C-alpha cells in the first residue's frame, strides 16, 4: 500500500537530490567545455580573479586526466599558490597533482618553477606570507633544490619573520638533495 502515498523526504534527502542534480549539471557542463578549447577561459579566470574558484575547481577535478591543461597555466597557478588562503591551497594542490602526473610533467613543472621561484626570492623575500606559501609549494611538489635556494634567501632576508621561517624549514627536516656525482676525468 506504500505506493498510494508518497513518503515525505527528509531535509537531508532533499539536499542530497539537489546535490546529485547539480553534479549531473556540472558533469555535462564540463563535457561541453572540453568539446571546445577551455585554455583561454581558464587562463582568463585565473588572471581576472572573477571566476578564480571555478577555474581552480575545474583544474583540481581534471588535472589527473588533462595535465597538459594544467601545464599550460603553471605561471597563473604559481601566482595563486603564493597565497595562504583558499586560492593558494587549491593552486598548490593542482600543482602537486601535476608533479605526480608523470616524469615529463614533473620535469616541465620544475623547469617552469626555476625562474618563477627566482623572481619571488628577489622580489618577495621580505613578505612572510608569500615566503611561507612558496615553501609549502616547493615542498608539495618535491622541488628540494629550489627549497634549498628558498632557505638561503629566507636566511638572508632583512625581515625577522622570514628568517624565522628558515628555521621552521631547517635542514634537519628538509635536507638538501645530494649533489650529482662528478663527471669522470
C-alpha positions as CSV (number, residue, x, y, z in Angstrom):
1,X,0.0,0.0,0.0
2,X,3.0,2.3,0.2
3,X,2.6,3.2,-3.4
4,X,-0.7,5.1,-2.7
5,X,1.1,7.8,-0.8
6,X,4.5,9.4,-1.3
7,X,6.6,9.4,1.8
8,X,7.9,12.8,2.7
9,X,11.6,13.2,2.2
10,X,13.8,14.5,4.9
11,X,15.7,17.8,4.5
12,X,18.9,15.8,4.1
13,X,17.4,13.6,1.4
14,X,16.2,16.7,-0.5
15,X,19.6,18.3,-0.2
16,X,21.2,15.1,-1.5
17,X,18.8,15.1,-4.5
18,X,19.8,18.7,-5.2
19,X,23.5,17.8,-4.9
20,X,23.1,14.9,-7.4
21,X,21.3,17.2,-9.9
22,X,24.0,19.8,-9.5
23,X,26.7,17.2,-10.0
24,X,25.0,16.0,-13.2
25,X,24.7,19.5,-14.5
26,X,28.4,20.2,-13.6
27,X,29.5,17.0,-15.4
28,X,27.5,17.9,-18.5
29,X,28.9,21.5,-18.5
30,X,32.4,20.1,-18.1
31,X,31.9,17.8,-21.0
32,X,30.6,20.6,-23.2
33,X,33.6,22.8,-22.1
34,X,36.1,20.2,-23.2
35,X,34.4,20.0,-26.6
36,X,36.0,23.4,-27.0
37,X,39.4,24.7,-26.1
38,X,39.0,25.6,-22.4
39,X,42.5,27.1,-22.1
40,X,41.6,30.8,-22.9
41,X,38.7,30.8,-20.5
42,X,40.7,29.1,-17.7
43,X,43.6,31.4,-18.1
44,X,41.3,34.4,-18.1
45,X,39.6,33.2,-14.9
46,X,43.0,32.7,-13.2
47,X,44.2,36.1,-14.2
48,X,41.0,38.0,-13.8
49,X,40.0,36.5,-10.4
50,X,36.3,36.8,-11.1
51,X,35.9,33.0,-11.7
52,X,39.1,32.0,-9.9
53,X,37.5,29.3,-7.7
54,X,35.6,27.8,-10.7
55,X,38.9,27.6,-12.6
56,X,40.8,26.1,-9.7
57,X,38.0,23.6,-9.0
58,X,38.0,22.6,-12.7
59,X,41.8,22.1,-12.7
60,X,41.6,20.2,-9.5
61,X,38.9,17.9,-10.9
62,X,40.5,17.3,-14.4
63,X,44.2,17.7,-13.6
64,X,44.9,14.0,-13.5
65,X,43.3,13.4,-16.9
66,X,44.3,16.6,-18.6
67,X,47.8,17.5,-17.2
68,X,48.5,19.4,-20.4
69,X,45.8,22.0,-19.5
70,X,47.3,22.4,-16.0
71,X,50.9,22.7,-17.5
72,X,49.7,25.5,-19.8
73,X,48.6,27.6,-16.8
74,X,51.6,27.0,-14.4
75,X,52.5,30.6,-14.2
76,X,49.0,31.6,-13.2
77,X,48.8,28.8,-10.7
78,X,52.1,29.7,-9.3
79,X,50.9,33.3,-8.6
80,X,47.8,31.9,-6.9
81,X,49.9,29.5,-4.9
82,X,51.7,32.3,-3.1
83,X,48.5,32.9,-1.0
84,X,47.9,31.2,2.3
85,X,44.2,31.4,1.7
86,X,41.9,29.1,-0.3
87,X,43.2,30.1,-3.7
88,X,46.7,29.2,-2.6
89,X,45.7,25.9,-1.1
90,X,43.8,24.9,-4.3
91,X,46.6,26.1,-6.6
92,X,49.2,24.1,-4.6
93,X,47.0,21.0,-4.7
94,X,46.7,21.3,-8.5
95,X,50.4,21.8,-9.0
96,X,51.2,18.9,-6.6
97,X,48.9,16.7,-8.7
98,X,50.7,17.9,-11.9
99,X,54.1,16.9,-10.3
100,X,52.7,13.4,-9.8
101,X,51.3,13.1,-13.3
102,X,54.4,11.5,-14.8
103,X,58.1,12.2,-15.3
104,X,57.6,14.5,-18.3
105,X,55.2,16.8,-16.5
106,X,57.2,16.8,-13.3
107,X,60.3,17.9,-15.2
108,X,58.4,20.5,-17.1
109,X,56.9,21.9,-13.9
110,X,60.3,22.1,-12.2
111,X,61.7,23.9,-15.3
112,X,59.0,26.4,-15.1
113,X,59.3,26.8,-11.3
114,X,63.0,27.8,-11.5
115,X,62.6,31.3,-12.9
116,X,59.3,31.9,-11.1
117,X,60.9,31.0,-7.8
118,X,64.0,33.1,-8.5
119,X,61.8,36.1,-9.2
120,X,59.8,35.6,-6.0
121,X,63.0,35.2,-4.0
122,X,64.3,38.5,-5.4
123,X,61.0,40.4,-5.1
124,X,59.2,38.9,-2.1
125,X,61.9,37.8,0.3
126,X,60.5,40.2,2.9
127,X,56.9,39.0,2.6
128,X,56.5,36.4,5.3
129,X,53.2,35.1,3.9
130,X,54.4,34.7,0.3
131,X,57.6,33.1,1.5
132,X,55.7,30.6,3.7
133,X,53.3,29.8,0.8
134,X,56.3,29.3,-1.5
135,X,57.9,26.9,1.0
136,X,54.7,24.9,1.1
137,X,54.6,24.8,-2.7
138,X,58.2,23.7,-3.2
139,X,57.8,21.0,-0.5
140,X,54.5,19.8,-2.0
141,X,56.0,19.4,-5.5
142,X,59.2,17.9,-4.2
143,X,61.5,20.7,-5.5
144,X,64.1,20.2,-2.8
145,X,66.8,22.1,-4.8
146,X,64.5,25.1,-5.0
147,X,63.6,24.7,-1.4
148,X,67.3,25.0,-0.6
149,X,67.5,28.3,-2.6
150,X,64.4,29.4,-0.7
151,X,66.1,28.6,2.6
152,X,69.2,30.6,1.6
153,X,67.1,33.6,0.6
154,X,65.0,33.3,3.8
155,X,68.1,33.3,6.0
156,X,69.4,36.4,4.2
157,X,66.1,38.3,4.4
158,X,66.0,41.6,6.3
159,X,62.6,40.6,7.7
160,X,63.0,38.7,11.0
161,X,59.7,36.8,10.4
162,X,61.1,35.4,7.1
163,X,64.4,34.5,8.8
164,X,62.4,32.6,11.4
165,X,60.7,30.7,8.6
166,X,64.1,29.4,7.6
167,X,64.4,27.8,11.0
168,X,60.9,26.1,10.6
169,X,62.1,24.6,7.3
170,X,65.5,23.7,8.6
171,X,67.9,21.3,7.0
172,X,67.1,18.6,9.6
173,X,63.5,18.4,8.4
174,X,64.2,19.3,4.7
175,X,67.8,18.3,3.9
176,X,69.5,19.5,0.8
177,X,69.3,16.9,-2.0
178,X,72.6,15.1,-2.6
179,X,74.9,16.7,-5.2
180,X,75.0,14.9,-8.5
181,X,78.2,12.7,-8.9
182,X,81.1,14.4,-10.5
183,X,81.9,13.5,-14.1
184,X,84.8,11.2,-14.5
185,X,88.0,12.9,-15.7
